[in-house]
Amino acid sequence: MNDSENFFYHFGHISTILLLLLYFIAMLIERSYIKRNLSKICKLAFDNENYFKKIDLGNYMVLSFLPLIIQIGFLRERVILKREAIFPNPPILFSSISDRKVENFFKNYKSWLYISNIKWIIGILWLVIGSIMVLYSK
């Protein structure tokens, strides 16, 4: 390997390790946010404050997709299709989400939205750079 190939090889490995570490940190931050606001989040998503009593891995995975589902629904219905209602047919898992709740989500849970988006961006970057490194090393 010459110097430029060696640099990109080490840069790729260091960046994948760093991105994976940042992803786990963002995951822990998001999990602690969900744990702190569990009753309010359950009220928003399921109309029942006691739907989840504690946050385990399965509950965390379900609730961590909520910001993504709301943003995709908002983007699809309001921006692309220009409809009045965001969820005319709500998703099966979060069937109690209404337009009023979506507006409430965007007003009251901005920090969760940012944390979730940063986590997903870091995860996708990790996958892309890791895939490029696997292809590059062959």
C-alpha positions in Angstrom: 0.0 0.0 0.0 1.2 3.5 -0.8 0.7 6.4 1.6 -2.6 7.6 0.2 -4.1 4.1 0.3 -2.8 3.7 3.8 -4.3 7.0 4.9 -7.8 6.1 3.5 -7.6 2.7 5.0 -6.8 4.0 8.5 -9.2 6.9 8.1 -12.1 4.5 7.2 -11.4 2.3 10.1 -11.1 5.1 12.6 -14.2 6.8 11.3 -16.3 3.6 11.4 -15.3 3.0 15.0 -16.0 6.7 15.9 -19.4 6.6 14.2 -20.3 3.4 16.0 -19.3 4.9 19.3 -21.3 8.1 18.5 -24.3 5.9 17.5 -24.2 4.1 20.9 -23.9 7.4 22.7 -26.9 8.9 20.8 -28.8 5.7 21.5 -28.1 6.0 25.3 -29.1 9.7 25.2 -32.4 8.8 23.4 -33.1 5.9 25.7 -32.7 8.2 28.8 -34.9 10.8 27.2 -37.6 8.2 26.5 -37.2 6.8 30.1 -37.7 10.3 31.6 -40.8 11.1 29.5 -42.2 7.6 29.2 -45.7 8.4 30.4 -46.1 11.4 28.1 -44.7 9.5 25.1 -47.1 6.6 25.8 -50.0 9.1 26.1 -49.0 10.5 22.7 -48.5 7.2 20.9 -51.1 4.9 22.5 -53.6 7.1 24.5 -52.5 5.3 27.6 -49.9 6.7 30.0 -49.3 3.2 31.5 -49.0 1.3 28.1 -45.3 0.7 28.9 -44.5 0.6 32.6 -40.7 0.3 32.1 -38.4 0.7 29.2 -36.7 -2.5 28.1 -35.0 -3.2 24.8 -38.2 -4.1 22.9 -40.1 -1.1 24.2 -37.2 1.1 23.4 -37.1 -0.2 19.8 -40.8 0.4 19.3 -40.7 3.9 20.7 -37.5 4.9 19.0 -39.3 4.5 15.6 -42.1 6.9 16.6 -40.3 10.2 15.5 -39.3 8.6 12.2 -42.8 7.4 11.5 -44.3 10.8 12.3 -41.8 12.6 10.2 -42.2 10.3 7.2 -46.0 10.6 7.5 -45.8 14.4 7.7 -43.4 14.5 4.7 -45.5 12.1 2.6 -49.0 13.5 3.3 -48.4 17.2 3.8 -45.4 18.0 1.6 -45.5 15.5 -1.2 -49.2 14.7 -1.6 -50.4 18.1 -0.2 -53.2 16.5 1.8 -55.0 18.1 4.8 -54.8 15.1 7.1 -51.4 13.7 7.9 -52.6 10.2 9.0 -55.9 9.5 7.2 -55.2 5.8 7.9 -52.9 5.7 11.0 -50.0 3.2 11.2 -51.1 -0.1 12.8 -48.6 0.1 15.7 -49.4 3.8 16.5 -53.1 3.7 15.6 -54.1 6.5 17.9 -51.9 9.2 16.3 -54.0 12.1 15.0 -53.1 15.4 13.3 -53.5 17.2 16.6 -51.0 14.8 18.2 -48.5 15.3 15.3 -48.6 19.0 15.9 -48.2 18.5 19.6 -45.2 16.2 18.9 -43.5 18.8 16.7 -44.1 21.5 19.4 -43.3 19.6 22.6 -40.7 16.9 21.6 -38.2 18.9 19.5 -35.2 17.6 21.5 -36.3 14.0 21.0 -36.8 14.7 17.3 -33.2 16.1 17.0 -31.7 13.3 19.0 -33.5 10.7 16.9 -32.5 12.3 13.6 -28.9 12.6 14.7 -28.9 8.9 15.8 -30.3 7.8 12.4 -27.9 9.9 10.4 -24.9 8.6 12.4 -26.2 5.0 11.9 -26.6 5.4 8.1 -23.2 7.1 7.8 -21.7 4.2 9.8 -23.3 1.7 7.4 -22.2 3.6 4.3 -18.6 4.1 5.4 -18.4 0.6 6.7 -19.7 -0.8 3.4 -17.2 1.3 1.5 -14.4 0.1 3.7 -15.4 -3.6 3.1 -15.5 -3.0 -0.6 -12.2 -1.1 -0.5 -10.4 -3.7 1.5 -11.1 -6.5 -1.1 
